[in-house]
Amino acid sequence: MRSLVILFSIIIFFTGCSNSNWRTASREPAGIAPNPMLVNDAVIEFYGADAFSWRGWFAVHTWLAIKPENAKEYTVYEVVGWRVKRGLPALKKYTTTTPDRYWYGAKPEKILSITGNKAKKLIPDVIAAAERYPWANEYTLVPGPNSNTFPAWVGLQVKELELDMPFSAIGSGYADTEVETQ
């Protein structure tokens, strides 16, 4: 009986301490990306934000955005698990002027930002790596491939990025072990 009370208390604690309504969670821009209407330089940025709900206590969700020189929008690449459940590829690509949107209530932080000539030189390599991502149609929370595997894999393919994924990017190590067999 005591075990059931403890288990029930833990469940109530986790559900009570999380924003379980993803529909109303903020997706507003964080204001940390260069405004593409004002910045003509090429830009490569990797972002991370706490994962949704209680998972954010332990892990982050990561994505990347590129803006070629003189472009007025970014192309964002990210892996989202619920897309697979709907029969869609996990890897999503879209254009926006605001690649730094909150991840369902969690403010993103920049993991990496490269601008100017170095970004201009690396963007074709980043695009090519994204297009050959081997797990574009797969998603497994642990150990991967997941949302953190994708940016880590791109970083391994384009070493000049010098990408250092955060410790809480659970699943990023999946790219390390699997890239050797590619």
N, C-alpha and C positions, 0 to 999 in steps of 0.2 A: 504494500500500500504506500509506504514512504517513497519508494522508487517512482510510482505513478505521480505522486504530488510533485516530486522534484522535476520529473520530465514535463509535466503540465506547466510548472512555473517557468522552466526554460523556454518552452514554446511561446508562452504568453510574453515573456521578456523579449524574445527575438522579434515577434510580430508587433509588439507594442513600440519597439524602438526603431522601427523602420518606416520609411515612406512607401507603403505598399501600393499606392495609387500612381502608377507610372503615367497614366493619362494626364494628370494634372502637374506632374513634376516639371520643373523649369527646363526648357530647351533654348533659353535666350542666349545670345552671344555673350561671351565673357569679356570681350573688348581687349584681348591680348594678341590677336592676329593683326598683322599689318593690313590696313584698309586697302583693298586692291584698286579702289578708285583714286587713291592718293599716292600709292607706292608703285612705281613702274618696274623696280628690280624684280628679278626672279626670286622666288621664296620656296623653301622646303621646310615644313614644320611637322614635328611629331608631338602629339598631345597624349596626356593621360588624365583620367578622372576616376574617382572612386567608383567601383562597380555599383550597380543598383542595389538598393535595400541593404540588408545586413551584410551582404558579401563585400560591401565597400569597407567594412572594418578590416578586411584582410587583403583585398585585391583591388587592382585598377583595371579599367578598360582603356585600351590604347588605340590610336588611329593616326593616319598621316594625311597631310595636305600638301599639294604642290600648286604653285602659280608661276607659269612661265613669264618671262620678261614681257611687260606691257599688257599682260592678260588682265581682264577686269573681273575674273572669277577664279576661285580655287577649284581644283579637282580633289575631292576627298575620297580616300580608300579606307574602308573599315570592314572588319568581320563581325557579323551579328548572328548569334546562334539561333534566334527564333525564326530567321529567314529559312533555315534548313527545314524546320518543322512545317513550313508552309510550301515546301517543294521548290524553294528558290536557292540560288547559290548563297553561301555564307558571306562571300566577299561582295561588298556593295561599293559601287563607284557612283559619285554624283557631283554636280557642280553647285557652288554656292559662294556668296560673298562673305559668309561667316563660318569658317571651318572650326571655330573655337567655341561652339555651342556647349552649354552645360550638358553633361551626360545624365539625363533624367534626374536633375536636382543637384548634381555634383559639379562643382566648378573645375574646369580643366586646368592643368598646368602644362607648360611647355617642357617637353623632354629634350628636344633638340630644335634649333632654329638656325638655318643657313640661308643667307641672302646674297644677292649680287652675282658676280661672275662664277663663284664656286657652285652656287645653286643652279645657275644657267647650264653649267657643264654637267652636273649630276642628274638633272631632271630626266633626260632620256634614259639613263640607266635605271633610275627609280621606276619609271613607267614600264620599262622592259621587265624588270624584276616582278613588279606587281602583276603583270600580264601572264607570267609563267609560275605564279604561286601554285604549288602542287596540291594544296588542300582547299582550293576555292569553293568546293562543294561540301566540305566537311566541317563539323564542329563537335568537339568534345570538351566539356568544361575542364576536366583534369584527366590526363596530363596535358592534353592538347590534341589536335590543333584547335586554338581558340583565338579570341580577339588579340591576344598578346603574341601569339605565334607569328601572325602576319607581319607586323612591323619588325619583329626580331629577325624574321627570315629576310625581309628586304634589306635590313642592316647588314646581314651576313653576305648577301649578294653584292651589295654596294659598300665595300669596306671603307671607301673614302668618306662616307657619312660619319664614321666613328661614333656610331650609335651605342649608347650605354643605357640599356633598359633598366627601369627601377626594379628593386628587389620584389616589390609587391605585384609585378607583372607576371602573375602565375600563368604558366604555359609558354612563356617566352623561351624557356630552355628546351622545349620540344623542337624548336627550329634548329638548335645546336646539334642535337643527336641525329636528327633526320637528314640534315643537309649533307652530312658526310656520305650518305648512301644514295644521294641523288645523282 
